Amino acid sequence: MDSLPFVILIIFIALIFDFTNGVHDAANSIATIVSTRVLSPRQAVAWAAFFNFIAFLIFGTLVAKTIGSGLIDINIVTPVVVLAGLLSAILWNLFTWYLGLPTSSSHALIGGYAGAAIAKAGFGVIIAHGWIKTLLFIVVGPLIGLVLGEILIIIAIWIIYKKNFPPNSVNKWSRRLQLFSAALYSLGHGGNDAQKTMGIIASLLFSAGLINSFHIPFWVVLSAHAAIAFGTLTGGWRIVKTMGQKITKLRPIDGVCAETASAVSIFTATFLGVPVSTTHVITGAISGVGMVKGLSAVKWDVTLRIVWAWIFTIPAAGIVGALTYFIFKITSIA
């Protein structure tokens, strides 16, 4: 089934996924800036959404190309495979949102997409080298965030101690800097995450014969960024509570260091064309900043709960994607 109305429906569902990505991952962009009371929740989501949208002005489409043609053999992809992958990712996002778990929308998408493709044509559809760098960054991404967050807060504390800045002055300047660091993080979030939906839509257009070669049309770029920005505006307050309050207690200077560390990690991954999890990265950075106060300052039970959710996301979404494809096949939709 690859009629134009059916393809349009799947594009609409892809943008719904992008919207839920924004809702689900809004916490990553705004948790620290809200928990440190630099901005109100409403102001914070507007700030983050704006930078989510304009990220297309800075980043290319390397991540989109990895998602669309670098993980799965695009020649076996059909619109139904794309639909099954999208639906599984949306279901996983909503399930983990309900539980308040900051899991990765990105990994839910690639897991669901891979699961549906494997259900159609077997494990031979997997492009190994594309998965190697993606899976590697599950570890590298948050590790960069953790280490860099710890280094930045140590440097900041050393400068404050050396110059003997009064606490009120530190908080004042930290709040101003956090506006900048939150903007950087939101740029990275929009630049990496919106591209994942672009890649899925482009693979859909190619599989339906609506484009002759795999590329990312500009209207796809704009619509993906608009959808994720609108999702961020809607917000995800359950996960804000986990990210901003339950991992470790944050001060404005901590927020600056965590967001800056996260932005560096995400920018690096995006320019390398790697679909990194922004959720993983900010969690690592917040934990790294908290560790400077002592290991007991980080609530490791919460962190471990989040890590277990990370581990299960790709296989769980993959199983849901495969089951969804089989349901379509049984009902003669596939």
C-alpha positions in Angstrom: 0.0 0.0 0.0 1.8 3.2 -1.2 -1.0 5.5 -2.4 -0.4 9.2 -2.0 -3.1 9.6 0.7 -1.5 6.7 2.7 1.9 8.4 2.4 0.5 11.7 3.5 -1.0 10.0 6.5 2.4 8.5 7.5 4.0 11.9 7.1 1.4 13.3 9.5 2.2 10.5 12.0 5.9 11.1 11.6 5.3 14.8 12.6 3.2 13.6 15.5 6.2 11.5 16.6 8.3 14.6 16.2 5.8 16.5 18.4 5.9 13.8 21.1 9.7 14.0 20.9 9.5 17.7 21.8 7.0 16.9 24.6 9.1 14.1 25.9 12.4 15.8 25.6 11.3 19.3 26.6 12.5 18.4 30.1 16.1 18.0 28.8 16.1 21.5 27.4 14.5 23.2 30.4 14.9 21.0 33.5 18.0 22.8 34.8 16.8 26.3 34.0 13.5 25.7 35.7 14.9 23.9 38.7 17.3 26.8 39.3 14.4 29.3 38.9 16.2 31.3 36.2 13.0 31.2 34.2 9.4 30.2 34.9 8.3 27.0 33.2 6.3 28.9 30.6 9.2 31.2 29.8 11.6 28.3 29.6 9.6 26.3 27.1 9.2 29.3 24.9 12.9 29.9 25.0 13.8 26.3 24.3 11.2 26.0 21.5 12.6 29.0 19.7 16.1 27.6 19.5 14.7 24.1 18.6 13.2 25.7 15.5 16.1 27.9 14.3 18.6 25.0 14.7 18.1 24.2 11.0 20.1 27.4 10.2 23.2 25.9 11.8 23.2 22.1 11.3 23.1 20.2 8.0 21.3 16.9 7.4 24.0 14.3 8.2 22.0 12.8 11.1 18.9 12.6 8.8 20.9 10.7 6.2 22.2 8.3 8.8 18.7 7.6 10.1 17.1 7.4 6.6 19.7 5.4 4.7 22.6 4.5 7.1 21.0 2.0 9.5 18.6 0.0 7.4 18.8 -1.1 3.7 16.6 1.5 2.2 15.8 -0.7 -0.8 13.6 -3.0 1.4 11.8 -0.2 3.2 8.1 0.2 2.4 5.7 2.8 3.7 4.2 0.2 6.1 7.7 -0.5 7.6 8.0 3.2 8.3 4.5 3.4 9.8 5.1 0.4 12.1 8.4 1.9 13.3 6.8 5.3 14.0 3.8 3.8 15.8 6.1 1.7 18.1 8.2 4.8 18.9 5.1 6.9 19.7 3.8 4.2 22.0 7.1 3.8 23.8 7.4 7.6 24.2 3.9 7.9 25.7 4.5 4.9 28.0 7.7 6.2 29.4 6.3 9.8 29.6 3.5 8.3 31.8 6.0 6.7 34.0 8.1 9.9 34.2 11.2 8.2 32.7 13.5 10.4 30.6 14.3 7.7 28.0 15.4 8.4 24.5 12.9 9.2 21.8 15.7 8.8 19.3 16.5 5.2 20.3 12.7 4.4 20.4 12.5 5.5 16.8 15.5 3.6 15.5 14.5 0.6 17.5 11.0 0.6 16.2 12.2 1.2 12.6 14.7 -1.6 12.8 12.2 -4.0 14.4 9.7 -3.4 11.6 12.3 -3.8 8.9 13.7 -7.0 10.4 10.1 -8.4 10.7 9.7 -7.8 7.0 13.1 -9.0 5.6 15.2 -10.5 8.4 18.4 -9.3 10.1 20.2 -8.9 6.7 18.6 -5.5 6.4 20.8 -4.1 9.2 23.7 -1.9 8.0 26.3 -2.8 10.7 28.7 0.2 10.4 25.8 2.7 10.9 24.7 0.9 14.1 28.3 0.7 15.5 28.7 4.5 15.8 25.1 4.9 17.0 25.4 2.3 19.7 28.9 3.6 20.6 27.4 7.0 21.3 25.0 5.5 23.8 28.1 5.3 26.0 30.2 8.1 24.6 27.5 10.8 24.6 26.6 10.8 28.3 30.2 10.0 29.2 31.3 13.2 27.4 28.5 15.1 29.2 29.5 13.6 32.6 33.3 14.3 32.3 32.9 17.7 30.7 30.2 18.7 33.3 32.5 17.7 36.1 35.5 19.6 34.6 33.5 22.8 34.0 32.1 22.9 37.5 35.5 22.3 39.0 36.9 25.2 36.9 34.0 27.4 37.8 34.4 26.7 41.6 38.2 27.3 41.3 37.7 30.7 39.6 35.0 31.7 42.2 37.4 30.7 45.1 40.4 32.3 43.5 38.7 35.6 42.8 36.7 35.4 46.1 33.4 36.4 44.3 30.5 36.9 46.7 27.6 34.3 46.4 25.1 36.9 45.3 27.4 38.0 42.4 28.0 34.3 41.4 24.2 33.6 41.3 23.5 36.8 39.3 26.0 36.1 36.6 25.2 32.4 36.6 21.6 33.1 35.9 22.5 35.3 32.9 24.9 32.7 31.6 22.3 30.0 32.0 20.1 31.7 29.4 23.0 31.3 27.0 23.8 27.7 27.9 20.1 26.7 27.7 19.9 28.2 24.3 23.0 26.3 23.2 21.5 23.0 24.5 18.2 23.7 22.8 20.0 24.3 19.5 21.7 21.0 19.9 18.5 19.2 20.8 16.6 20.6 17.8 19.5 20.1 15.5 20.0 16.5 16.3 16.5 15.3 17.2 14.5 17.0 14.4 16.8 15.4 11.8 15.7 11.9 12.9 12.2 12.6 11.7 13.5 14.2 8.5 15.4 11.0 7.8 12.3 8.8 8.3 10.1 11.1 6.1 12.8 11.1 3.4 13.1 7.3 3.5 9.3 7.1 3.2 9.3 9.4 0.1 12.0 7.3 -1.5 10.2 4.0 -0.8 7.0 5.4 -2.2 8.8 6.6 -5.4 8.1 10.2 -4.7 11.8 11.2 -4.9 14.2 9.5 -7.3 17.3 9.6 -4.9 17.6 9.8 -1.2 17.8 13.4 0.0 16.1 15.7 2.4 13.7 18.2 0.8 13.6 21.6 2.5 9.9 21.4 3.3 10.7 18.3 5.3 13.4 20.2 7.2 11.1 23.1 8.1 8.1 20.9 9.1 10.3 18.7 11.3 11.7 21.6 13.2 8.3 23.2 13.6 6.8 20.0 15.0 9.5 19.5 17.6 9.4 23.2 18.6 5.6 23.0 19.1 6.1 19.8 21.1 8.6 21.6 23.3 6.1 24.4 23.8 3.6 21.9 25.1 6.2 20.7 27.7 6.7 17.5 29.7 6.5 18.4 33.4 6.6 14.8 34.7 10.1 14.4 33.3 11.2 17.9 34.3 10.7 16.8 37.9 13.0 13.8 37.4 15.7 15.6 35.5 15.7 18.9 37.4 15.1 17.8 41.0 15.6 14.0 41.6 19.1 13.4 40.2 20.9 16.1 42.2 20.1 19.6 43.7 21.1 22.2 41.2 22.3 25.8 41.6 22.4 28.3 38.6 26.2 27.7 38.2 25.5 23.9 38.1 22.9 24.5 35.4 25.4 26.5 33.2 28.0 23.7 33.4 25.5 20.9 32.8 23.9 22.5 29.8 27.2 23.7 28.2 28.7 20.2 28.6 25.6 18.7 27.0 25.7 21.1 24.1 29.3 20.3 23.3 28.6 16.6 23.2 25.5 17.0 21.1 27.1 19.4 18.7 30.0 17.0 18.2 27.7 14.1 17.5 25.5 16.1 15.1 28.4 17.3 13.0 29.6 13.7 12.8 26.1 12.6 11.7 25.5 10.5 14.8 21.9 10.3 16.1 22.8 10.8 19.8 20.3 10.7 22.6 20.0 14.2 24.1 18.3 12.6 27.1 21.4 10.5 27.8 23.7 13.4 27.4 22.0 15.8 29.8 21.5 13.1 32.4 25.3 12.4 32.3 26.1 16.0 32.5 23.8 16.6 35.5 25.3 13.6 37.3 28.9 14.8 36.5 28.1 18.2 38.0 26.6 16.6 41.1 29.5 14.3 41.6 31.8 17.3 42.5 29.8 17.8 45.7 30.4 14.1 46.5 29.1 10.8 45.3 26.3 11.0 47.9 25.0 14.2 46.2 23.8 12.2 43.2 20.8 10.0 43.8 22.2 6.9 42.1 19.0 4.9 42.5 17.2 7.4 40.2 20.1 7.5 37.8 20.2 3.7 37.6 16.5 3.6 37.0 17.0 5.9 34.1 20.0 3.8 32.8 17.9 0.6 32.8 15.2 2.5 30.8 18.0 3.4 28.3 19.1 -0.2 28.0 15.7 -1.5 27.3 14.5 1.2 24.9 16.0 -0.1 21.6 15.0 -3.7 22.0 11.6 -2.9 23.6 10.7 -0.5 20.8 12.1 -3.0 18.3 9.8 -5.7 19.6 6.8 -3.4 19.4 7.8 -2.4 15.9 8.0 -6.0 14.8 4.7 -6.9 16.4 3.1 -3.8 14.8 4.4 -4.9 11.3 3.1 -8.4 11.8 -0.3 -7.1 12.8 -0.3 -5.0 9.6 0.7 -8.1 7.6 -2.0 -10.3 9.2 -4.6 -7.6 8.4 -3.3 -7.4 4.8 -2.1 -3.8 5.2 1.5 -4.7 4.6 
